[in-house]
Amino acid sequence: MINLLPYNQKRALRRVLKLRVANATLVFFFFLVAVGLVLIIPSFISVNLRHRLASEQYAAIAESGSFASDEDLAATAAAIALLKSAYAADSTFSVLAALDAVVPPPGITITNISMASREGRSIEFSGISR
């Protein structure tokens, strides 16, 4: 039927078709953006709540003074080096002396120390933070 129309009307019909396709595309993209925004709102709410909760926990830890200072971290690193050197030695006495020298940082309580056999050569510390 389009073959029977004059050229001017064919061109107008193509223009209308292009406008309809453009309009449908714009409506589809608007709908897609609207659905995307609706679906991402719970994620924003969740992230905001988690950030606020983490900030509150961070503030509570900072107020309690449980953060380890640089000196505590350096002392812990030195104690670990001492334990490594003592465990590398064959003497059980040197391991026990090294364990006596280890002082946990403030806020940490060592609850368990276990030593594996010589084949495994491992020391495991368990503890809790106050």
One Martini backbone bead per residue (centre of mass of N, CA, C, O) as a GRO file, in nm:
protein
  130
    1MET     BB    1   0.054   0.065  -0.016
    2ILE     BB    2   0.308   0.253  -0.019
    3ASN     BB    3   0.331   0.248  -0.338
    4LEU     BB    4   0.066   0.445  -0.384
    5LEU     BB    5   0.206   0.675  -0.267
    6PRO     BB    6   0.328   0.962  -0.251
    7TYR     BB    7   0.626   1.098  -0.176
    8ASN     BB    8   0.537   1.291   0.055
    9GLN     BB    9   0.386   1.068   0.220
   10LYS     BB   10   0.621   0.878   0.256
   11ARG     BB   11   0.799   1.073   0.414
   12ALA     BB   12   0.593   1.120   0.643
   13LEU     BB   13   0.573   0.823   0.726
   14ARG     BB   14   0.872   0.789   0.802
   15ARG     BB   15   0.877   1.012   1.016
   16VAL     BB   16   0.664   0.885   1.198
   17LEU     BB   17   0.816   0.623   1.244
   18LYS     BB   18   1.067   0.751   1.370
   19LEU     BB   19   0.915   0.888   1.605
   20ARG     BB   20   0.802   0.629   1.729
   21VAL     BB   21   1.074   0.495   1.784
   22ALA     BB   22   1.189   0.724   1.957
   23ASN     BB   23   0.964   0.723   2.166
   24ALA     BB   24   0.992   0.428   2.256
   25THR     BB   25   1.288   0.454   2.342
   26LEU     BB   26   1.249   0.674   2.558
   27VAL     BB   27   1.047   0.517   2.730
   28PHE     BB   28   1.232   0.279   2.786
   29PHE     BB   29   1.464   0.442   2.923
   30PHE     BB   30   1.293   0.567   3.143
   31PHE     BB   31   1.200   0.298   3.264
   32LEU     BB   32   1.486   0.188   3.321
   33VAL     BB   33   1.574   0.416   3.514
   34ALA     BB   34   1.344   0.389   3.718
   35VAL     BB   35   1.401   0.096   3.799
   36GLY     BB   36   1.695   0.137   3.884
   37LEU     BB   37   1.636   0.339   4.113
   38VAL     BB   38   1.449   0.157   4.276
   39LEU     BB   39   1.667  -0.080   4.308
   40ILE     BB   40   1.904   0.108   4.448
   41ILE     BB   41   1.793   0.218   4.715
   42PRO     BB   42   1.852  -0.024   4.911
   43SER     BB   43   2.158  -0.001   4.881
   44PHE     BB   44   2.191   0.281   4.998
   45ILE     BB   45   2.068   0.217   5.271
   46SER     BB   46   2.261  -0.011   5.351
   47VAL     BB   47   2.526   0.148   5.333
   48ASN     BB   48   2.448   0.368   5.535
   49LEU     BB   49   2.401   0.180   5.779
   50ARG     BB   50   2.682   0.046   5.781
   51HIS     BB   51   2.844   0.306   5.815
   52ARG     BB   52   2.716   0.399   6.080
   53LEU     BB   53   2.786   0.144   6.242
   54ALA     BB   54   3.094   0.155   6.198
   55SER     BB   55   3.132   0.437   6.320
   56GLU     BB   56   3.031   0.363   6.603
   57GLN     BB   57   3.237   0.139   6.657
   58TYR     BB   58   3.486   0.314   6.620
   59ALA     BB   59   3.418   0.516   6.845
   60ALA     BB   60   3.408   0.307   7.074
   61ILE     BB   61   3.701   0.210   7.045
   62ALA     BB   62   3.835   0.489   7.078
   63GLU     BB   63   3.721   0.543   7.367
   64SER     BB   64   3.846   0.274   7.503
   65GLY     BB   65   4.154   0.232   7.397
   66SER     BB   66   4.208  -0.041   7.202
   67PHE     BB   67   4.415   0.073   7.042
   68ALA     BB   68   4.707   0.027   6.891
   69SER     BB   69   5.006   0.131   6.908
   70ASP     BB   70   5.314   0.159   6.775
   71GLU     BB   71   5.455   0.032   7.020
   72ASP     BB   72   5.284  -0.226   7.035
   73LEU     BB   73   5.352  -0.327   6.750
   74ALA     BB   74   5.659  -0.340   6.792
   75ALA     BB   75   5.650  -0.537   7.031
   76THR     BB   76   5.509  -0.765   6.879
   77ALA     BB   77   5.724  -0.801   6.659
   78ALA     BB   78   5.953  -0.870   6.857
   79ALA     BB   79   5.814  -1.118   6.981
   80ILE     BB   80   5.797  -1.279   6.720
   81ALA     BB   81   6.099  -1.290   6.663
   82LEU     BB   82   6.169  -1.437   6.927
   83LEU     BB   83   5.997  -1.690   6.873
   84LYS     BB   84   6.134  -1.777   6.613
   85SER     BB   85   6.419  -1.813   6.733
   86ALA     BB   86   6.337  -2.012   6.960
   87TYR     BB   87   6.206  -2.231   6.770
   88ALA     BB   88   6.467  -2.287   6.606
   89ALA     BB   89   6.557  -2.399   6.842
   90ASP     BB   90   6.603  -2.701   7.040
   91SER     BB   91   6.510  -2.568   7.297
   92THR     BB   92   6.261  -2.556   7.533
   93PHE     BB   93   6.360  -2.323   7.709
   94SER     BB   94   6.363  -2.101   7.490
   95VAL     BB   95   6.059  -2.106   7.440
   96LEU     BB   96   5.967  -2.040   7.731
   97ALA     BB   97   6.122  -1.773   7.751
   98ALA     BB   98   5.979  -1.639   7.513
   99LEU     BB   99   5.691  -1.658   7.627
  100ASP     BB  100   5.753  -1.476   7.875
  101ALA     BB  101   5.826  -1.219   7.687
  102VAL     BB  102   5.540  -1.217   7.602
  103VAL     BB  103   5.325  -0.934   7.550
  104PRO     BB  104   5.028  -0.842   7.526
  105PRO     BB  105   4.832  -0.626   7.417
  106PRO     BB  106   4.610  -0.414   7.484
  107GLY     BB  107   4.303  -0.606   7.496
  108ILE     BB  108   4.466  -0.883   7.515
  109THR     BB  109   4.400  -1.238   7.564
  110ILE     BB  110   4.561  -1.522   7.632
  111THR     BB  111   4.418  -1.864   7.610
  112ASN     BB  112   4.621  -2.016   7.396
  113ILE     BB  113   4.890  -2.263   7.362
  114SER     BB  114   5.031  -2.425   7.074
  115MET     BB  115   5.240  -2.711   6.990
  116ALA     BB  116   5.401  -2.870   6.761
  117SER     BB  117   5.579  -3.065   6.614
  118ARG     BB  118   5.884  -3.075   6.457
  119GLU     BB  119   5.764  -3.121   6.178
  120GLY     BB  120   5.565  -2.868   6.185
  121ARG     BB  121   5.660  -2.613   6.323
  122SER     BB  122   5.431  -2.479   6.539
  123ILE     BB  123   5.262  -2.187   6.665
  124GLU     BB  124   4.965  -2.128   6.865
  125PHE     BB  125   4.751  -1.851   6.914
  126SER     BB  126   4.499  -1.764   7.149
  127GLY     BB  127   4.236  -1.507   7.167
  128ILE     BB  128   4.104  -1.213   7.326
  129SER     BB  129   3.905  -0.929   7.325
  130ARG     BB  130   3.799  -0.652   7.534
   0.00000   0.00000   0.00000
